[in-house]
Structure formats: structure tokens, C-alpha cells
Amino acid sequence: MPHQHQADSTFANPVIPGFYPDPSICRVGDDYYLACSSFEYFPGVPLFHSRDLVHWTQIGNALDRPSQLCLPADLPSSAGIYAPTLRHHDGRFWLIVTDVREGGGNLIVTATDPAGPWSDPVRAPGVPGIDPDLAWDEDGTCWCTVAGVSQVRIDPSTGETYGTPHRLWSGTPGAKAPEAPHLYRIGGYWYLLMAEGGTERGHGVSIARGRRPTGPFEPCPANPILTHRSTDHPIQNTGHADLVQAPDDSWWMVLLGVRPRGGTPGWHVLGRETFLAPVTWADGWPVVGEVPLEAPAPGWPLLPGPVEASRDDFDLNEVRPSWISPRDRPAEHYSTKERSGWLTLRARGGSLDERDVVFAGRRQQHLSCRGRTLVDPASGRGGLAVRLDERHHYEIEASATDVRVIARVGSLRTVVASKPLPTGPTVVLGINITEPPAAHDARTGPDVISLGIGEPDGTFTELATLDGRYLSTEVAGGFTGRVIGMYAAEGTVHFDWFGYEALAP
């Protein structure tokens, strides 16, 4: 793992690319574990493992059973599961997270192995607000701190709280959205780390310290200790951070950020991603180093991104933990057993416009990439899609008679192109996503998305090329990023394999 605080010359960001926001990290021995928000997707709260803070592998999801997470069909996009805190205490892993739907509240799950299984949730109705944090003091008392910022004593094994929540410190006066608090005992102080300024371009990280976990807290004179607001740094919206100490006693920060592309105002399409920065200490305060973006020097072995097969042949009893679906994934609609070596999707909603659509996808993790799938649509209608939410998606769809490209942007839905189904019961559907070579003017979008058919000789026939800005957060709003995957809109549709590949920019 990196031992020196020269991270800008030894690794590249993001360390977990794609829609993996709100990172929370803990270390046990030489192993690091990290959890992220999942919003309306099931399974919820992806979990990662690393030995060096740079190479991360997804090992599971904390909420992967209906008994743990049952999101309703009418749940809006960008609602659902927000801002986990992952901690290890007294031989167990503890994860507290917010279900923001009405009646959801804050819930706690535990595990002895972070790969799972995790317990069914314990509800904490006495914890107000979102973005909950857990911290234990020397006598074993556990404190739960939430956005705002307020705090209450809690028994995390039962969810019972004691006393009235009390206000702590709410960051810079006048700064909006004090959130994502994390409390740490470091040396002789308790440190309260938090995000402020909103999760858009004004996002930042500030910190305060006090002698007791309940305060009072004095703010760091150098606040915000991290922000890229009003800069031309290629990483923006930096915030929602967590601290971790390495075995060599060095300190590091994980945080979310985005990579805007194109002209003005800049569009980010992958959602908020997980970045890494080195931390040093001066006069009892953390000093955050550069959040590097560029690739390391030639020959350096550390590269960003989770290790994941580029092709899935659906030959396991269950899909890999990186596959996600909107709101739920009932066995009667998703199966790798019905047709051996195929993913079978049985339609429910009639299109990707519907909240109960049957869709299985993986996060887009590279600015330039391509996806392919072999589909048998003889008994239904479905295809391959790039999804941001129900009102913003592009797809190439096959039926027993034809193939067509559909674009949904806001209230507009249109069939962009169509052609008869090529000869044979199956067809390869493909999506290419490529960055423009440069921002030619202020209106140049972040990328272009081409949808088409894979030919038997391996070539790709484009049916339509669409502007990628309309599948961006700056256009659609919300907190998520693009997901690429397969769906069924009518009847039963079978998919033999899915391939994802990064492309050179």
C-alpha cells in the first residue's frame, strides 16, 4: 500500500469509479472495507475490500434480501438508501444507514464477515435526520450523530436511544446542508468531520474538535479543509468524506466527487464516485493533500477501479454482486436457472418509463466504454439500455420482428430508428459511449452514445447516435449515475451473456 504522502505521483483517481457515492471506510488489521449509498437500487449498500486503498473489489451488498430491504414500486428515483457509516467495534462490523422513504428511518445491520450475511435491520426510531454515524467512547457508550448536526446516545444492538438529541456544531455560518458527520477519537481530541455547501459544485469538507464526544467543538481555522469550489480542477463536488489510519500510521481520506465533461456548465454522467486523498497533521488539525486525477507515472503498478470480469456468462446460480435492479429483484422475474447459462427476465412494467420495469444492470464506470449482449427475444420484447432514471434513458430493443432505438428525455419519448430483426432467433445488441476529443465550444456535450447491432463478423452497425448530456445529473437532477444493462418490457426475454469493456478516450 502507499506509505508516503505523495499520492499524486503513485495512484490515479477515482479509486472506485462509477456511481459509488458517500463512501464510508474502516480498517481491520491490514484490510480495508468500504460501503456506499445505493438509493433506489436493489441490492442495497455495496461493500468493497482492499489491502492498499487503491485496488478495491466488491465483496457483496449489506442489504441483499427482501427481509432487509423492501423498496416499494412507487419509490421515486434517487430516494431509498442514503449515506451509510461502516465501523468495526468489539469484533463485529456495524453499518447504519438511512431509508429516506416515509416510515423508513435509520436502520442498523451487523455482521462478523463484511462479505455477509448481514443481519436483518434493527430500526432506530429515536434517531432524527439522515446520514447517521456511530462512534464509541472509552466506556463503551455509543453516540449516533446525524446531519444537521445533532447527536443522541444509542444502543446499536437494539436501536434504543437515551435522552433528547442535542445540537453539536453545524459548520460554517451560512453554509447550506451540514451533513455526513463522522466522529473520531484521535489523540486527546474528538474530531467531528462533516460535509457542507450542498452536494453540487459548492461541496466541501470541514472539521471541528473537542475534548468530549458531546462537545463543545471548536472549528478548524483552515475550514474548509477540502473543497474544489470555484476552481478548474477536473474533479468537482468534493465532499462527504471519511478518515482512516493505515497500519504505517499514515492517514487517508475517502470522499465523493464528480468528473464533469464537455462545455458549460459541464455534465457528469457517472454519478458521484469514490476518490482518495492523503492526509497529514499540523497543529492538531488534518491537512488534506491533492486529490489527483491523472494516471501515475509510466510503469507504476497501481491503477484505479475494482477488479471485475468484463464478461458475464450467467453461469452461476445468482448474478454477481455488482448487478443491480430498480427497487427489487423478485425471483419470479429474474433467473439464471430457468435456462442454463442465460439470464431470463420476465416482464412486469411495460417499458423503462415504468418504476416496476424488470431491469438488471451494472454501473457505467468509464467515460468511454461499450456494452454488448446476446438476446433471444422470441418470446417477448426487451433489450440493452443506458439508464439514469425513468425519465432519462436510451435503449436498443428487440422483438421477434424488429429492432428499434428508443430515447426518453424528460417528458419526450421517441423511437429514433428501427429495422427488421436480422436473420436468426438471437441478435447481439450494443452500446458504445465515447468522449468527444475536446470541448469544441461551450455547448459541446460530455459524450455521445451509439446504439446498434453486432454483426456475425464482429463489426458493429450503428442505428442511432445520441447526445449524452441528456443522461447526466445536470439535466436530470438526482443523486445517481448511469447504469448499463438488460431489460424485459413484454413477455420473457433471455440473455446469453453481457460484456462490458473500457475504451481508450
N, C-alpha and C positions, 0 to 999 in steps of 0.2 A: 504494500500500500504506500501512497505518498507520505513521506516522513517530514519533508521540509515545506515551508510555506512559500513555495514557488510554483503554486498550482497552475498559474497561467502559462508555464512552459512545460507542464508534464501531463496535462489531460485536456480534453475538449468537452464542452457542454453542448446540449443538456446531457446529463448522465442517464436520465430516463426520458427519452424523447416521446412526444405524443401527449395525448390527453391524460396526464397523470398529475393532477394539481394537489395543493395543500399537503405537501409531504410532511410526515412526522417520523422520526427516527429514534432508535435506541440501539445500544451495543450490549452484547453479552459475550464476554471473553474477546475472541478475535472476530466475532461475527456481528455484522450489522443487519438490522431489519428495518424496513420502511413501509409505511402504509399511505394510501392516497384516497381522495374522495372519488365517489363513483356516480353521484347524482341519480338520474332515473334508471340507470342500468343495473341489470342483474347478471351474475352475482355481484355483490357489493364489497367495497373496500379491498382493492388488490394489495397483495403483500409481496414484498421483494426481499431478497437476501444478497449480501455482498461480503467479500472479505477485504476489499480495498477502497470502498466508497465510490468506485468508478464503474466497475462491471457489476451490473445488477441482473438477477434472474427472478422472474416471477415464480413464486412457490405455491401460490394459492390465492384464495379470497376469504376474508374473515366471515362474510355473510353469504354463504353459498347454499343454504337450504331454505325452503319456504317457511319453516318454523322460525327462522331467524329474520327473514326479510320477505315481507308480503306487500309489495307496492301495488296500489290499485290501478286499474286500467285507465282511469281518468286523470292520473297524476301528470301534471304538466312537465314538459322537458325542462331541465335544469333545476327541478325540485328533487326531493328524495334525500340522499345520504350525503351529508356535508362534514368535512373537516375532522377527521379522526385524530386522536392522540394515541400513540403507541408507546407503552412503557413496560419495563420488566422490573418486578418487585417481588421479593420473598419467594423466588423460584417459579413465578408464573408470569406470563405475558398478559397485560391488561390493555384493552382497547375501548376507548369511549368515543362516541360519535353521535351526531345529531341527525334524526329523521325529521325533516322540516315540515312534512305534511301535518295537517291538523290532527291532533291526537297522537302524533309520533313521539316527539320529545327526545330526550337524551337516553341512550342505552349503552350498556357495558357488556362486553363479552370477554372471556378469558380462555387461555389455552396453555398447555405445557410445551407444545410444539407449535411454533408460529405457522407451520405448513398446515396445521389443522389436525383434528377437528377443533373448531371453536365452540364454546358453549352457546346454548340459547341465551338471548339477551335478558339482562336484568334492567328493568326500567328505573329511571331516576327522576320521578316527577317533581321533586323539590329543587331540581337544578334549573334555573331560569336561563333562557337565551340559547345561543348556538356556540360552536367552536369550543367544546369543553376540553379541559386539561386536568390531568391527575398528577399530584405531587405529594410525596410522603415526607413528613419531618422525622426527626430522630426518635421520637417516642412512638412512631407508627401511625400518628394521626394523618389522615388523608384529606387533602384540600382539593376542591374542584373549582377551577377558575374559568369563567366564560367571557365571551365578547361583551364589551361594554365599558369598563371591565369590572366584574363583581366576582365574589368568592363565597363559598359555603363549605363547611366541613361535611364529609360524606363517608359512609361505609360502602366501599365499592363492591363488596360481596353481596350486599342486599339492595343497594341503591338508596338506602335511607339517609336523609340529611338531618343535620342538627343545627338549630339556630336559624337566624334570618340571614339571607345573603347580604353581604356588605360591600360597598364600593371600595375599590383599591386605587388604581391610577388609570386614567383614560387617555394618556398620551399627550401629544402637543395640543395646547388650547386652540380650538377652531378647526383642527384636522378632523375630517369625517371618518366614520367607520372604524373606530378602535376595535380590533378583532384578533382572532388567532393567538390568544395568550398562551404562553408556556412559562412555567415556574421552575426554577432550578436552585439547588443549594450548591454554591461554588465557593470554596474557601470560607471566609467569615460572613459572606453575604448571601441573601436570597435575591436572585435576579428574575425580573419579570420582563420577558420578551414579548413583543406584540407587533402586529401589523396595523398600519393606519393609512389614511389617504384614499381609501377605496381600492378595489382590485383592478382598476384601469391604469392609465398612464401615470397617475399620481401616487401609485402604491409605494410603500416604503416600510422599513423595519426600524423600530425604536426600542429602547430598553431603559429600565429603572432598577434600582436596588434598594434593599432594606435589610435590617438585622433580623427581622422575623418574617415568616411566610405571609402573615396577615398585614404587613406593612408597619409604619408608613414607608413609602417608596420615594426616593429622590431620582429624578430623571438624569440620564446621561447628558452632560453638556454638549456632546457632539451629535445628539439626535438630529435627524435620523441616521442610524449607523449604516444603513444601506438604502439607497434609492437611485434609480436611473431617470427620475422625472426631469424634464426639460433638458435632456441630453440627446445626442445622436447615437448612443450606444445601441448595437444591434439586438441586445436583449432588453426588453422593456417590461413594465408592470411587475417589477421585482418586489416580492414580499412574502407573507405567510411562511415564516421561516421557523426552523428548529435547530438546536445546537446539539453537538455530540463530541465527546472526547475520545480520541484514538488511544490504543494501547501505548503509544510512544509519548503520550501526554499532549500531543498537538490537538488543536480544536478546529472544528469544521462546522459549516452551516449548510443545511439544505434549504432550498427555497423554491418558490414557483416564479416563473417568468414566461414571457412570450417572445416569439421571433416575428415581428411584423415584416411584411414584404410588399413590394410594389411602390406606387407613388403615394400621394396624400389622400387619406390620413395614415396609410399603412394598414394592411389587413393581416391578421394572424388567423391561421386556419387549422392548426394542430391542437388548439386549446392551450391551456396553461401547463407547462412542462416542468420537470424537476431538474434544478440546477444545483451546482456545488460551488462553494467558495471557502477559502482558508480564513481562519480567524486567529489573530494574535491578541495579546492583552497588554494594555498600557494604563497605569494608574488605577488598576482595578476595574477597567472597562474593556469590553471586547471591541476589537478593531477588525472590520471585515475587509478582506483583500479583494482583489479584482475577481469579477465573475467572468471567466474567459469564455469566448465562443469559438475562436479559430482552432483548427486542428493542431495537434502538437508538432514538434519538430520532426522531420523525416526520420523514420526508424524507431520512434518512440512506441512502445508496445501497448499503451493504454488508449483505448478508443471508447467512445460513449455508446450507450444503448444496451438493452437487455439481450441476452443470448436467446434466440428463438428460431425454431425451424422456419425456413422460408416457404415450405410447402406442407400442407396438412392433407393426408390421405384419408382421414376419418376412420382409421383402423383400430381405434381404441373404443372401449365401452362408453367413455364420456369424452366430450370435447375438452381441449386444453384449457387451462385456467385463464388464458388471455382472451377467450371468446366471451363476448357479452351480448345481451339482448335487452331491448327496452322493457323495463318493468317486471317481467317474469320470464320463465322458460319451462313451461309445463311439459312433461314427458310425452303427452299425447300429441304435441305439436312439433317436438324436436326429438330426433332419434338418430343414433349411429348404429342401431341394432336391427331396425326394420329391414334394411337392405345392406348386407355386409359390405363394409368398405365405402359406404356412401353416407352423407348427411341427408336425412329425409326431413323436409319441412312441410307441415300440413297447415294450410292457410286458415286464418281466422279473420283478421281485418282485411279489407279488400284492396288496400294499397299502402304505400309508405306514408300516405297522408293520415292514416288512422293510428291512434295511440296503441291499439292492440295488434299491430302488424306482427307477423312472425318473421323475425329478422335475427340473424346471428352474424356478428362482425367482430373485427379487431381494429384497434385504434390505428389511424394513419400515423406513422412515426417519422417519416422522412418527407422533406419538402418536395423531392422528386421521387416518384415511385410508380409501380404498376401492380395491378392485381388481375388474376385470371382464375376462372373456374370452369369446369366441365359440367354442364347441366343437362338433365333429361327432363324436359317439360311435357312429356307425352300425356301426363295425367293432370296437368294443371298449368299454372302461369306464374312465373317468378323470374328472378334474375340476380344481377350483381349491382350494388348501389354504393354511392358515397353519401352518407347521412350526417347531417348536423342536427336536425330535428324534424318534426312532422311537416314544417312549412319550408324547409330548405334541404333539398336533396336532388341528386341526379342519379338515374339508373338506366341500365340496359336490360330489357325484359324480353323473355322468350315464352312463346306458347307453342302449341302443336302446329301452328300455321305460320307464325311470323315472329320477327324480332323488331323491337322498337326502342327508341331512346326517349325518355321522359324527363322533363325538367320541372321542378316545383320551386318557385321563388316567391315567398310571401303568399299573397292571395292568387297568384297566377300559376296555372298548371297547363303544360302543353306537351304534345307529342312532337318532338323535334325532328325525328326521322324514323323510317320503318322500311323493312324489306321482307320478302318471304323467307321462311326458315330454310337454311341450307339443307341439302340432301342428307338424310340420316336422322336417327332418333335423338342424337345428342348434338350439342353445339358448345364451343368454347366462347365465353363472354369475357370481355376485357375492358379494363380502365387504365389509362395512362395519365399521370399527373406530372406536369413539368413546369419548372420555373421559367419565366421569361429571362433572356440573357441579361437584361438590365431594365431599370425603370426608365423607359424612354421619355416619359413625361409624367406630370403629376397625376394623371388618371390611369396609368398602367396598373393592372391588377396584380395580385400576388402569384398567380399561376393559371394554367389552362388545363382543362380536364377533357380528355378524349375518350369516347366510348365507342366500342366496336366489337368485331368478331375475330377470333383467332382462326386462321385457315389451317388446313391439314399440313401444309408445308412449313408451318411455323410463323408465317407472316401475319400481320395484323391489319385488318381493313377497318378504317375509321368510318363510323356512321355520322358522328357529330362531334364537334369541339366546342366547349362551353367555357365561359369566363368563371374562374374560381372564386372571385371576390364575393359572389352571392352565397357561397357556403363558407362564410367567415363570421367570426364573432362581431366584427364591426358592423356587419349588415344585419345578421340575425339576432344579435344580442345573446344573453345567456352566459353560462359558465363552462360549457363543454367544448369538445373539439370534434373533428371529423372521425367517423368510423366507417370502414370499408367492409362490406360483407354481402351475404346472400339472403334472399327473402322469398317468401311464397305469398302471392296475392290471390290465388284461386286454386282449389284442389290440392294435389300433392305434387311436390317438386323434389327431385333427387339431385344431389351434387356429389360428383365422384371425388373431386379434390379442389383445393383452393391454394393458389400460390401468390405470395407477396414478395416483391423484390425492390430494393432501393435502386434508384437510378442516379448516375452522375448528374450534378446540376448543370 
